[in-house]
Structures are given as C-alpha cells and as structure tokens.
Amino acid sequence: MALPQTYGTDHVYGLLDITQDFITIQSDGIDDSCGVDVKVLDALGRVCTVRKDDLHNALTFMGVLKPGGTKPQAGYTVTFDSVKYIVDTVSNTGENTGFRKFTVKATKYQQVVIA
C-alpha cells in the first residue's frame, strides 16, 4: 500500500500553490472582500438595501527564501495559483533559532487586468 492514504470525507489539504521559484512556501491564505460596501437604512434604522462591489482578493504567503532566490518587490507582480497579484508588502523576519522568513502580501483587484 502506498502512502499517504486518506480515509473518511475528502477535504482540501495543504497549500494552494508550491511552485514559487524564489521561496519554499510554508503557509498561505487568500481573503476576499468588497471595496464598496454601501447600506441604505429605512426610517426605522433597519438595513433595506445593500450594495457589494469591487471585489478584492488579498493574498498572504510566508516561507523561507531559497538559495539564489530573489524576493519580489512592492509594486511588482507575483503569480500564485495561476492568478496575478500586485505585491503590496514584503516582510523579512528572523530569529536566532530558525531560518529567515519572508511574508508577501499582495492584492488582485476585480477591475484591474494585470498584463
């Protein structure tokens, strides 16, 4: 029998994308939010209409820089899980008992086409 084996109900396991050539990804996450969130209140103060628009996909991934790897720069783009994002911030943190870790935060805007 080959391992690993999974029993029970199928679930999504692991990272979304491990193909970055500059970093060994150890964690990732994508958050969806709306840039436009407008509510209309009636005379009693109850919400009677809601408008959600301008979807943003916020990507965060963290990992260890590979030898010879070049970290992305803020303002540049990165492709993650076949989607292009604009890099907002890149953090470089370390500790005395581990490897230096890079955290990349990037955004995909609904109406922006990244060439």
N, C-alpha and C positions, 0 to 999 in steps of 0.2 A: 504494500500500500504506500503510495506516495504522499508525502506531507507538504503543505498543511492541508488538513481536512476541516471542513466546517459543517456543523450539524445544526439542525433546527431551522428557524426562519432566516432567509437571506437578508443581510444588511450590508450597507456600504462600509468598506474597511479601508483604513489607511489614508494616504494623501491623495489630493486631486491630481497633482502633476509632479513628477520627479525628474523631468527632462531638462531642467536648467543646467547649463554647462558651467556656470561660474560658482555654484553653491550646492552643497548637499542639504536638501530641504528636510527639516525636522518637524515643522508644523506649518499649517496653512489655514486660511479661513477667508470666506467671502461673505460680505454683508450687503444686502440690498436695501436701499432707502429711496425715498422720493424727495427731490429738491423742492417741489411745490406741494404743499400740504395746506389747503385752504378749507375752512369750515364756515358755513352760514348758520347763524343761530336764529330761531324764531322768537316771537315776542316773549315766550316763557324761558328763554335762555337754553333751549334744547337744540342740539345739532339736527338740522333738517337737510342739509346738503354738504357733501364732502367732495373735494376735488384733489386727486393724487396724480402727479405728473412728474416728468423729468427724472426718470429712474437713474440712479447711480449705483454702480457695483463697486464696493470698496474691498480691495484685496490686501491681505496681510500674509506674508510668509516669512519664516525665520529659518536660518540654517547656518552652516559653517562654510566659509569661503574655501574653495578648492585651491590647491597649489597652482599658481599662474592665473587664477581666476580674477576677473576684473569686475568689481561691484558696479551696479548701474548707478547713474547719476540722477538726481532730482531733475524733473523736466524731460527726461528721456522716456522711451517706452520699453516695456517688457511684455513678452507673450507668455501667458500662463493658461494652461488647459485650452489651448487654441484660441484664446481671446487676447487682444492687445489692450494694455492698460497704460496710462500715463503715470510715471513714478512721481509721488508726492514727497516722500521722505525715505532716507536710508539711514539706519542707525547701526553703529558699530560698538558692541559692548563686550566686555571680557571680565574674567575673574581669575584668581590665582590658581584654581584647580581645574580649569577647563579650557576648551578652545574658544577663540573669539567668535562671536555670533553676530550675524547681520540680520536686521529686520528691515524688510522692504514693505512700504505701504504705497499702494497705487490705486487709481480710480479709473473706471470705464464709465463714460457719460453716454446716456441714451442717444443723444442727437449728434455726438461728435464721431466722425469717421476718421480713424487713425490709419494713415497710409503706410 
